[in-house]
Amino acid sequence: MKRMLLLTLPVLLAACSQGGGDIEGVQTFKNEGGAHQPGRINYAQTPPPGGAHNPAWQNCGVYDRPLYDEYAVHSLEHGAVWVTYKQGLPAEQVEALKKVVDGRTYTLLSPHETQSAPLVLTAWNAQLELQDVNDPRVQKFLQKYEQGGEAPEIGASCSGAYGGTV
């Protein structure tokens, strides 16, 4: 019996490692879900990949102004991916990002006031900083983390709540 287990173990490990694997450059964090807190919150990362957040979530969609972190983090808890770009990113690159998120129901796209990288993709407990909007990791990140990853409330609504901007 032990011999059979040893023979099947590599097959099981190979099966678990298929399906996209790790995405180079993704940073991971350890935030618990469910911590609702009104008002402004100081976060350790910019944009924040989780933590305490406003009781209302940010409606998923495309925004041309920055969002309040506290509402966007709640959307991350619901399984959304927040695609943020540095203010001043050339218009053609912003248009390219709009095409990337077009038709996706669990994404937020907005400029972010304080990020340093040109492009940051953020999901609950995962974040990827990129220099180029055409980087193939953009699609990989969206495929892995939109309604996936470690989001505590996958499938909860991403509409019908807060739609304002900073």
mmCIF file of the C-alpha atoms, coordinates in Angstrom:
data_MODEL
# 
_entry.id   MODEL 
# 
loop_
_atom_site.group_PDB 
_atom_site.id 
_atom_site.type_symbol 
_atom_site.label_atom_id 
_atom_site.label_alt_id 
_atom_site.label_comp_id 
_atom_site.label_asym_id 
_atom_site.label_entity_id 
_atom_site.label_seq_id 
_atom_site.pdbx_PDB_ins_code 
_atom_site.Cartn_x 
_atom_site.Cartn_y 
_atom_site.Cartn_z 
_atom_site.occupancy 
_atom_site.B_iso_or_equiv 
_atom_site.pdbx_formal_charge 
_atom_site.auth_seq_id 
_atom_site.auth_comp_id 
_atom_site.auth_asym_id 
_atom_site.auth_atom_id 
_atom_site.pdbx_PDB_model_num 
ATOM 1   C CA . MET A 1 1   ? 0.000   0.000  0.000   1.00 0.00 ? 1   MET A CA 1 
ATOM 2   C CA . LYS A 1 2   ? 2.806   2.439  0.779   1.00 0.00 ? 2   LYS A CA 1 
ATOM 3   C CA . ARG A 1 3   ? 4.340   1.633  -2.573  1.00 0.00 ? 3   ARG A CA 1 
ATOM 4   C CA . MET A 1 4   ? 1.112   2.503  -4.379  1.00 0.00 ? 4   MET A CA 1 
ATOM 5   C CA . LEU A 1 5   ? 0.885   5.817  -2.533  1.00 0.00 ? 5   LEU A CA 1 
ATOM 6   C CA . LEU A 1 6   ? 4.422   6.725  -3.539  1.00 0.00 ? 6   LEU A CA 1 
ATOM 7   C CA . LEU A 1 7   ? 3.668   5.952  -7.154  1.00 0.00 ? 7   LEU A CA 1 
ATOM 8   C CA . THR A 1 8   ? 0.532   8.104  -7.245  1.00 0.00 ? 8   THR A CA 1 
ATOM 9   C CA . LEU A 1 9   ? 1.918   11.034 -5.260  1.00 0.00 ? 9   LEU A CA 1 
ATOM 10  C CA . PRO A 1 10  ? 3.869   12.562 -8.192  1.00 0.00 ? 10  PRO A CA 1 
ATOM 11  C CA . VAL A 1 11  ? 0.766   12.327 -10.355 1.00 0.00 ? 11  VAL A CA 1 
ATOM 12  C CA . LEU A 1 12  ? -1.289  14.162 -7.733  1.00 0.00 ? 12  LEU A CA 1 
ATOM 13  C CA . LEU A 1 13  ? 1.338   16.859 -7.354  1.00 0.00 ? 13  LEU A CA 1 
ATOM 14  C CA . ALA A 1 14  ? 1.544   17.323 -11.106 1.00 0.00 ? 14  ALA A CA 1 
ATOM 15  C CA . ALA A 1 15  ? -2.230  17.683 -11.331 1.00 0.00 ? 15  ALA A CA 1 
ATOM 16  C CA . CYS A 1 16  ? -2.256  20.329 -8.581  1.00 0.00 ? 16  CYS A CA 1 
ATOM 17  C CA . SER A 1 17  ? 0.452   22.406 -10.237 1.00 0.00 ? 17  SER A CA 1 
ATOM 18  C CA . GLN A 1 18  ? -1.341  22.685 -13.578 1.00 0.00 ? 18  GLN A CA 1 
ATOM 19  C CA . GLY A 1 19  ? -3.765  25.477 -14.412 1.00 0.00 ? 19  GLY A CA 1 
ATOM 20  C CA . GLY A 1 20  ? -1.645  28.588 -14.719 1.00 0.00 ? 20  GLY A CA 1 
ATOM 21  C CA . GLY A 1 21  ? 0.667   28.258 -11.737 1.00 0.00 ? 21  GLY A CA 1 
ATOM 22  C CA . ASP A 1 22  ? 2.183   31.311 -10.138 1.00 0.00 ? 22  ASP A CA 1 
ATOM 23  C CA . ILE A 1 23  ? 2.348   34.610 -11.942 1.00 0.00 ? 23  ILE A CA 1 
ATOM 24  C CA . GLU A 1 24  ? 5.809   36.137 -11.807 1.00 0.00 ? 24  GLU A CA 1 
ATOM 25  C CA . GLY A 1 25  ? 5.965   39.230 -9.606  1.00 0.00 ? 25  GLY A CA 1 
ATOM 26  C CA . VAL A 1 26  ? 2.731   38.743 -7.646  1.00 0.00 ? 26  VAL A CA 1 
ATOM 27  C CA . GLN A 1 27  ? 3.064   39.783 -4.009  1.00 0.00 ? 27  GLN A CA 1 
ATOM 28  C CA . THR A 1 28  ? 0.802   38.048 -1.514  1.00 0.00 ? 28  THR A CA 1 
ATOM 29  C CA . PHE A 1 29  ? -0.551  39.239 1.815   1.00 0.00 ? 29  PHE A CA 1 
ATOM 30  C CA . LYS A 1 30  ? -2.537  37.856 4.769   1.00 0.00 ? 30  LYS A CA 1 
ATOM 31  C CA . ASN A 1 31  ? -5.725  39.843 5.354   1.00 0.00 ? 31  ASN A CA 1 
ATOM 32  C CA . GLU A 1 32  ? -8.857  38.482 6.981   1.00 0.00 ? 32  GLU A CA 1 
ATOM 33  C CA . GLY A 1 33  ? -12.256 39.411 5.569   1.00 0.00 ? 33  GLY A CA 1 
ATOM 34  C CA . GLY A 1 34  ? -15.337 40.863 7.207   1.00 0.00 ? 34  GLY A CA 1 
ATOM 35  C CA . ALA A 1 35  ? -13.867 43.845 9.072   1.00 0.00 ? 35  ALA A CA 1 
ATOM 36  C CA . HIS A 1 36  ? -16.277 46.703 8.345   1.00 0.00 ? 36  HIS A CA 1 
ATOM 37  C CA . GLN A 1 37  ? -15.194 50.149 9.493   1.00 0.00 ? 37  GLN A CA 1 
ATOM 38  C CA . PRO A 1 38  ? -16.648 53.542 8.563   1.00 0.00 ? 38  PRO A CA 1 
ATOM 39  C CA . GLY A 1 39  ? -14.433 56.508 7.738   1.00 0.00 ? 39  GLY A CA 1 
ATOM 40  C CA . ARG A 1 40  ? -10.937 56.733 6.299   1.00 0.00 ? 40  ARG A CA 1 
ATOM 41  C CA . ILE A 1 41  ? -8.523  53.854 6.928   1.00 0.00 ? 41  ILE A CA 1 
ATOM 42  C CA . ASN A 1 42  ? -4.731  53.878 6.767   1.00 0.00 ? 42  ASN A CA 1 
ATOM 43  C CA . TYR A 1 43  ? -3.405  50.946 4.744   1.00 0.00 ? 43  TYR A CA 1 
ATOM 44  C CA . ALA A 1 44  ? 0.132   49.548 4.631   1.00 0.00 ? 44  ALA A CA 1 
ATOM 45  C CA . GLN A 1 45  ? 0.077   49.026 0.841   1.00 0.00 ? 45  GLN A CA 1 
ATOM 46  C CA . THR A 1 46  ? -0.996  51.317 -1.995  1.00 0.00 ? 46  THR A CA 1 
ATOM 47  C CA . PRO A 1 47  ? -3.460  50.371 -3.385  1.00 0.00 ? 47  PRO A CA 1 
ATOM 48  C CA . PRO A 1 48  ? -4.506  48.120 -0.487  1.00 0.00 ? 48  PRO A CA 1 
ATOM 49  C CA . PRO A 1 49  ? -4.952  44.377 -1.193  1.00 0.00 ? 49  PRO A CA 1 
ATOM 50  C CA . GLY A 1 50  ? -7.341  43.753 1.686   1.00 0.00 ? 50  GLY A CA 1 
ATOM 51  C CA . GLY A 1 51  ? -8.041  44.580 5.295   1.00 0.00 ? 51  GLY A CA 1 
ATOM 52  C CA . ALA A 1 52  ? -10.708 46.578 7.067   1.00 0.00 ? 52  ALA A CA 1 
ATOM 53  C CA . HIS A 1 53  ? -13.045 48.393 4.680   1.00 0.00 ? 53  HIS A CA 1 
ATOM 54  C CA . ASN A 1 54  ? -16.212 50.447 4.421   1.00 0.00 ? 54  ASN A CA 1 
ATOM 55  C CA . PRO A 1 55  ? -19.502 48.570 4.967   1.00 0.00 ? 55  PRO A CA 1 
ATOM 56  C CA . ALA A 1 56  ? -20.506 49.530 1.376   1.00 0.00 ? 56  ALA A CA 1 
ATOM 57  C CA . TRP A 1 57  ? -18.599 48.190 -1.609  1.00 0.00 ? 57  TRP A CA 1 
ATOM 58  C CA . GLN A 1 58  ? -17.571 50.105 -4.732  1.00 0.00 ? 58  GLN A CA 1 
ATOM 59  C CA . ASN A 1 59  ? -19.722 49.326 -7.764  1.00 0.00 ? 59  ASN A CA 1 
ATOM 60  C CA . CYS A 1 60  ? -17.562 47.526 -10.290 1.00 0.00 ? 60  CYS A CA 1 
ATOM 61  C CA . GLY A 1 61  ? -16.887 49.433 -13.493 1.00 0.00 ? 61  GLY A CA 1 
ATOM 62  C CA . VAL A 1 62  ? -14.632 51.975 -15.160 1.00 0.00 ? 62  VAL A CA 1 
ATOM 63  C CA . TYR A 1 63  ? -13.891 55.283 -13.426 1.00 0.00 ? 63  TYR A CA 1 
ATOM 64  C CA . ASP A 1 64  ? -11.914 58.261 -14.681 1.00 0.00 ? 64  ASP A CA 1 
ATOM 65  C CA . ARG A 1 65  ? -11.278 59.579 -11.170 1.00 0.00 ? 65  ARG A CA 1 
ATOM 66  C CA . PRO A 1 66  ? -9.625  57.921 -8.153  1.00 0.00 ? 66  PRO A CA 1 
ATOM 67  C CA . LEU A 1 67  ? -11.725 55.767 -5.840  1.00 0.00 ? 67  LEU A CA 1 
ATOM 68  C CA . TYR A 1 68  ? -11.799 55.674 -2.075  1.00 0.00 ? 68  TYR A CA 1 
ATOM 69  C CA . ASP A 1 69  ? -9.652  52.718 -1.026  1.00 0.00 ? 69  ASP A CA 1 
ATOM 70  C CA . GLU A 1 70  ? -12.158 51.752 1.679   1.00 0.00 ? 70  GLU A CA 1 
ATOM 71  C CA . TYR A 1 71  ? -14.967 51.028 -0.800  1.00 0.00 ? 71  TYR A CA 1 
ATOM 72  C CA . ALA A 1 72  ? -12.731 49.352 -3.381  1.00 0.00 ? 72  ALA A CA 1 
ATOM 73  C CA . VAL A 1 73  ? -11.276 46.984 -0.763  1.00 0.00 ? 73  VAL A CA 1 
ATOM 74  C CA . HIS A 1 74  ? -14.800 45.792 0.013   1.00 0.00 ? 74  HIS A CA 1 
ATOM 75  C CA . SER A 1 75  ? -15.226 44.950 -3.693  1.00 0.00 ? 75  SER A CA 1 
ATOM 76  C CA . LEU A 1 76  ? -11.961 42.972 -3.541  1.00 0.00 ? 76  LEU A CA 1 
ATOM 77  C CA . GLU A 1 77  ? -13.489 40.981 -0.684  1.00 0.00 ? 77  GLU A CA 1 
ATOM 78  C CA . HIS A 1 78  ? -16.334 40.095 -3.098  1.00 0.00 ? 78  HIS A CA 1 
ATOM 79  C CA . GLY A 1 79  ? -13.866 38.723 -5.651  1.00 0.00 ? 79  GLY A CA 1 
ATOM 80  C CA . ALA A 1 80  ? -13.225 41.811 -7.776  1.00 0.00 ? 80  ALA A CA 1 
ATOM 81  C CA . VAL A 1 81  ? -9.893  42.797 -9.298  1.00 0.00 ? 81  VAL A CA 1 
ATOM 82  C CA . TRP A 1 82  ? -8.953  46.465 -9.056  1.00 0.00 ? 82  TRP A CA 1 
ATOM 83  C CA . VAL A 1 83  ? -6.862  47.678 -11.984 1.00 0.00 ? 83  VAL A CA 1 
ATOM 84  C CA . THR A 1 84  ? -5.286  51.005 -11.135 1.00 0.00 ? 84  THR A CA 1 
ATOM 85  C CA . TYR A 1 85  ? -3.011  53.240 -13.130 1.00 0.00 ? 85  TYR A CA 1 
ATOM 86  C CA . LYS A 1 86  ? -0.763  56.116 -12.218 1.00 0.00 ? 86  LYS A CA 1 
ATOM 87  C CA . GLN A 1 87  ? -2.368  59.476 -12.866 1.00 0.00 ? 87  GLN A CA 1 
ATOM 88  C CA . GLY A 1 88  ? -0.951  60.929 -16.060 1.00 0.00 ? 88  GLY A CA 1 
ATOM 89  C CA . LEU A 1 89  ? -0.767  57.585 -17.877 1.00 0.00 ? 89  LEU A CA 1 
ATOM 90  C CA . PRO A 1 90  ? -1.056  58.356 -21.625 1.00 0.00 ? 90  PRO A CA 1 
ATOM 91  C CA . ALA A 1 91  ? -4.644  58.298 -22.928 1.00 0.00 ? 91  ALA A CA 1 
ATOM 92  C CA . GLU A 1 92  ? -3.965  55.474 -25.411 1.00 0.00 ? 92  GLU A CA 1 
ATOM 93  C CA . GLN A 1 93  ? -2.770  53.234 -22.559 1.00 0.00 ? 93  GLN A CA 1 
ATOM 94  C CA . VAL A 1 94  ? -5.858  54.049 -20.485 1.00 0.00 ? 94  VAL A CA 1 
ATOM 95  C CA . GLU A 1 95  ? -8.007  53.156 -23.524 1.00 0.00 ? 95  GLU A CA 1 
ATOM 96  C CA . ALA A 1 96  ? -6.121  49.839 -23.822 1.00 0.00 ? 96  ALA A CA 1 
ATOM 97  C CA . LEU A 1 97  ? -6.929  49.094 -20.167 1.00 0.00 ? 97  LEU A CA 1 
ATOM 98  C CA . LYS A 1 98  ? -10.607 49.885 -20.761 1.00 0.00 ? 98  LYS A CA 1 
ATOM 99  C CA . LYS A 1 99  ? -10.630 47.264 -23.522 1.00 0.00 ? 99  LYS A CA 1 
ATOM 100 C CA . VAL A 1 100 ? -9.005  44.734 -21.200 1.00 0.00 ? 100 VAL A CA 1 
ATOM 101 C CA . VAL A 1 101 ? -11.755 45.088 -18.571 1.00 0.00 ? 101 VAL A CA 1 
ATOM 102 C CA . ASP A 1 102 ? -14.632 45.551 -21.035 1.00 0.00 ? 102 ASP A CA 1 
ATOM 103 C CA . GLY A 1 103 ? -17.294 42.902 -20.424 1.00 0.00 ? 103 GLY A CA 1 
ATOM 104 C CA . ARG A 1 104 ? -15.861 41.800 -17.080 1.00 0.00 ? 104 ARG A CA 1 
ATOM 105 C CA . THR A 1 105 ? -18.381 42.168 -14.271 1.00 0.00 ? 105 THR A CA 1 
ATOM 106 C CA . TYR A 1 106 ? -15.984 41.931 -11.311 1.00 0.00 ? 106 TYR A CA 1 
ATOM 107 C CA . THR A 1 107 ? -13.362 44.547 -12.138 1.00 0.00 ? 107 THR A CA 1 
ATOM 108 C CA . LEU A 1 108 ? -12.695 48.116 -11.126 1.00 0.00 ? 108 LEU A CA 1 
ATOM 109 C CA . LEU A 1 109 ? -10.575 50.401 -13.300 1.00 0.00 ? 109 LEU A CA 1 
ATOM 110 C CA . SER A 1 110 ? -9.430  53.771 -11.995 1.00 0.00 ? 110 SER A CA 1 
ATOM 111 C CA . PRO A 1 111 ? -6.452  56.044 -11.580 1.00 0.00 ? 111 PRO A CA 1 
ATOM 112 C CA . HIS A 1 112 ? -4.861  55.920 -8.129  1.00 0.00 ? 112 HIS A CA 1 
ATOM 113 C CA . GLU A 1 113 ? -3.465  59.064 -6.532  1.00 0.00 ? 113 GLU A CA 1 
ATOM 114 C CA . THR A 1 114 ? -0.523  57.605 -4.640  1.00 0.00 ? 114 THR A CA 1 
ATOM 115 C CA . GLN A 1 115 ? 0.770   54.538 -6.468  1.00 0.00 ? 115 GLN A CA 1 
ATOM 116 C CA . SER A 1 116 ? 4.278   54.636 -7.880  1.00 0.00 ? 116 SER A CA 1 
ATOM 117 C CA . ALA A 1 117 ? 4.079   51.968 -10.627 1.00 0.00 ? 117 ALA A CA 1 
ATOM 118 C CA . PRO A 1 118 ? 2.357   52.827 -13.930 1.00 0.00 ? 118 PRO A CA 1 
ATOM 119 C CA . LEU A 1 119 ? -0.075  49.906 -13.482 1.00 0.00 ? 119 LEU A CA 1 
ATOM 120 C CA . VAL A 1 120 ? -1.119  47.884 -10.428 1.00 0.00 ? 120 VAL A CA 1 
ATOM 121 C CA . LEU A 1 121 ? -3.492  44.917 -10.405 1.00 0.00 ? 121 LEU A CA 1 
ATOM 122 C CA . THR A 1 122 ? -4.940  44.177 -6.983  1.00 0.00 ? 122 THR A CA 1 
ATOM 123 C CA . ALA A 1 123 ? -7.083  41.319 -5.705  1.00 0.00 ? 123 ALA A CA 1 
ATOM 124 C CA . TRP A 1 124 ? -7.780  40.223 -2.152  1.00 0.00 ? 124 TRP A CA 1 
ATOM 125 C CA . ASN A 1 125 ? -4.330  39.331 -0.727  1.00 0.00 ? 125 ASN A CA 1 
ATOM 126 C CA . ALA A 1 126 ? -2.569  39.595 -4.103  1.00 0.00 ? 126 ALA A CA 1 
ATOM 127 C CA . GLN A 1 127 ? -0.975  42.437 -6.019  1.00 0.00 ? 127 GLN A CA 1 
ATOM 128 C CA . LEU A 1 128 ? 1.074   42.855 -9.180  1.00 0.00 ? 128 LEU A CA 1 
ATOM 129 C CA . GLU A 1 129 ? 2.930   46.034 -10.168 1.00 0.00 ? 129 GLU A CA 1 
ATOM 130 C CA . LEU A 1 130 ? 3.647   46.404 -13.885 1.00 0.00 ? 130 LEU A CA 1 
ATOM 131 C CA . GLN A 1 131 ? 5.370   48.894 -16.146 1.00 0.00 ? 131 GLN A CA 1 
ATOM 132 C CA . ASP A 1 132 ? 3.452   48.123 -19.360 1.00 0.00 ? 132 ASP A CA 1 
ATOM 133 C CA . VAL A 1 133 ? -0.295  47.814 -19.966 1.00 0.00 ? 133 VAL A CA 1 
ATOM 134 C CA . ASN A 1 134 ? 0.425   45.234 -22.690 1.00 0.00 ? 134 ASN A CA 1 
ATOM 135 C CA . ASP A 1 135 ? 2.243   42.862 -20.323 1.00 0.00 ? 135 ASP A CA 1 
ATOM 136 C CA . PRO A 1 136 ? 0.717   39.363 -20.734 1.00 0.00 ? 136 PRO A CA 1 
ATOM 137 C CA . ARG A 1 137 ? 0.532   39.034 -16.941 1.00 0.00 ? 137 ARG A CA 1 
ATOM 138 C CA . VAL A 1 138 ? -2.421  41.465 -16.968 1.00 0.00 ? 138 VAL A CA 1 
ATOM 139 C CA . GLN A 1 139 ? -4.668  38.803 -18.546 1.00 0.00 ? 139 GLN A CA 1 
ATOM 140 C CA . LYS A 1 140 ? -3.194  36.029 -16.389 1.00 0.00 ? 140 LYS A CA 1 
ATOM 141 C CA . PHE A 1 141 ? -3.887  38.000 -13.211 1.00 0.00 ? 141 PHE A CA 1 
ATOM 142 C CA . LEU A 1 142 ? -7.472  38.739 -14.245 1.00 0.00 ? 142 LEU A CA 1 
ATOM 143 C CA . GLN A 1 143 ? -8.091  35.099 -15.130 1.00 0.00 ? 143 GLN A CA 1 
ATOM 144 C CA . LYS A 1 144 ? -6.690  33.844 -11.841 1.00 0.00 ? 144 LYS A CA 1 
ATOM 145 C CA . TYR A 1 145 ? -8.101  36.385 -9.396  1.00 0.00 ? 145 TYR A CA 1 
ATOM 146 C CA . GLU A 1 146 ? -11.385 37.726 -10.765 1.00 0.00 ? 146 GLU A CA 1 
ATOM 147 C CA . GLN A 1 147 ? -13.893 35.695 -8.746  1.00 0.00 ? 147 GLN A CA 1 
ATOM 148 C CA . GLY A 1 148 ? -11.008 33.544 -7.533  1.00 0.00 ? 148 GLY A CA 1 
ATOM 149 C CA . GLY A 1 149 ? -7.941  33.576 -5.351  1.00 0.00 ? 149 GLY A CA 1 
ATOM 150 C CA . GLU A 1 150 ? -8.451  34.151 -1.626  1.00 0.00 ? 150 GLU A CA 1 
ATOM 151 C CA . ALA A 1 151 ? -11.424 36.523 -1.769  1.00 0.00 ? 151 ALA A CA 1 
ATOM 152 C CA . PRO A 1 152 ? -13.551 35.681 1.297   1.00 0.00 ? 152 PRO A CA 1 
ATOM 153 C CA . GLU A 1 153 ? -16.923 36.505 -0.301  1.00 0.00 ? 153 GLU A CA 1 
ATOM 154 C CA . ILE A 1 154 ? -16.639 35.340 -3.911  1.00 0.00 ? 154 ILE A CA 1 
ATOM 155 C CA . GLY A 1 155 ? -19.930 35.872 -5.704  1.00 0.00 ? 155 GLY A CA 1 
ATOM 156 C CA . ALA A 1 156 ? -21.224 38.641 -3.449  1.00 0.00 ? 156 ALA A CA 1 
ATOM 157 C CA . SER A 1 157 ? -22.538 41.630 -5.383  1.00 0.00 ? 157 SER A CA 1 
ATOM 158 C CA . CYS A 1 158 ? -20.305 44.113 -7.160  1.00 0.00 ? 158 CYS A CA 1 
ATOM 159 C CA . SER A 1 159 ? -23.123 46.534 -7.964  1.00 0.00 ? 159 SER A CA 1 
ATOM 160 C CA . GLY A 1 160 ? -25.920 48.342 -6.177  1.00 0.00 ? 160 GLY A CA 1 
ATOM 161 C CA . ALA A 1 161 ? -23.774 50.071 -3.561  1.00 0.00 ? 161 ALA A CA 1 
ATOM 162 C CA . TYR A 1 162 ? -21.353 53.022 -3.805  1.00 0.00 ? 162 TYR A CA 1 
ATOM 163 C CA . GLY A 1 163 ? -20.591 54.591 -7.185  1.00 0.00 ? 163 GLY A CA 1 
ATOM 164 C CA . GLY A 1 164 ? -18.807 57.801 -6.182  1.00 0.00 ? 164 GLY A CA 1 
ATOM 165 C CA . THR A 1 165 ? -15.200 58.850 -6.598  1.00 0.00 ? 165 THR A CA 1 
ATOM 166 C CA . VAL A 1 166 ? -12.697 60.904 -4.620  1.00 0.00 ? 166 VAL A CA 1 
# 
